[in-house]
Amino acid sequence: MRWCWTSTSRCLRPRRRTCGGWPRWRIEHAQVVRPADIRRFVDDAVIASMQPSHAIGDLHFAPARLGDARLDGAYAWKSLTDAGATVVGGSDAPVERGDPLIEFYAAVARKDLEGFSTPAWRPKEALSRQEALKLFTRNAAFARFAEDELGTIEVGKRADLSAFSVDLMTAPEADIPKGHAVLTVVDGQVVYERR
């Protein structure tokens, strides 16, 4: 019998699918949670799935609708990550633009595309670039039982990746959403190359 591992602890229940037992539960759009429930994502091995771009659009109206106290658990990527939860990022296309650079920017900058934010929007919940990258790679593969074949670039895994005109790890924040894809590889085959 194989056991599944979350980001911080071993699940004591056998699993059916890839791990031999229970599905990997997730809460989709886990964007406004009670701070007291953040630890439950870890304890109950529930994946928090979010779309970072929602935060940069919602910052213009959510404070008035949620109230200051509820903002402590709004788009709480850093609090969930620091607690040890598995956080997955998505695009929510076609509701959002579906641009991975905008999603990455939103996770690290926590500002709208014009660079606007407010101290009330909890800037401490922004992720480091390494943490943000994991939302869309390693964590996303884990959430779909594909961590043995996807999510990282290493020997023995399928080469599914994109390269961009900006270096996500070093570019100024404001330049990230201005970039574009220059190469896309799916299962080891180049399917797009910008000339």
Secondary structure, DSSP 8 states (H G I E B T S, - for coil): ----B-SSSB-SS-EESTTEES---EEET--B--GGGHHHHHHTT-EEEE-HHHHHHHTTTHHHHH-TGGGGGBT-HHHHHHHT--EEE---TTTS---HHHHHHHHHH-S-TTS---GGG-GGG---HHHHHHHHTHHHHHHTT-TTTSSS--TTS---EEEESS-TTTS-GGGGGG--EEEEEETTEEEEE--
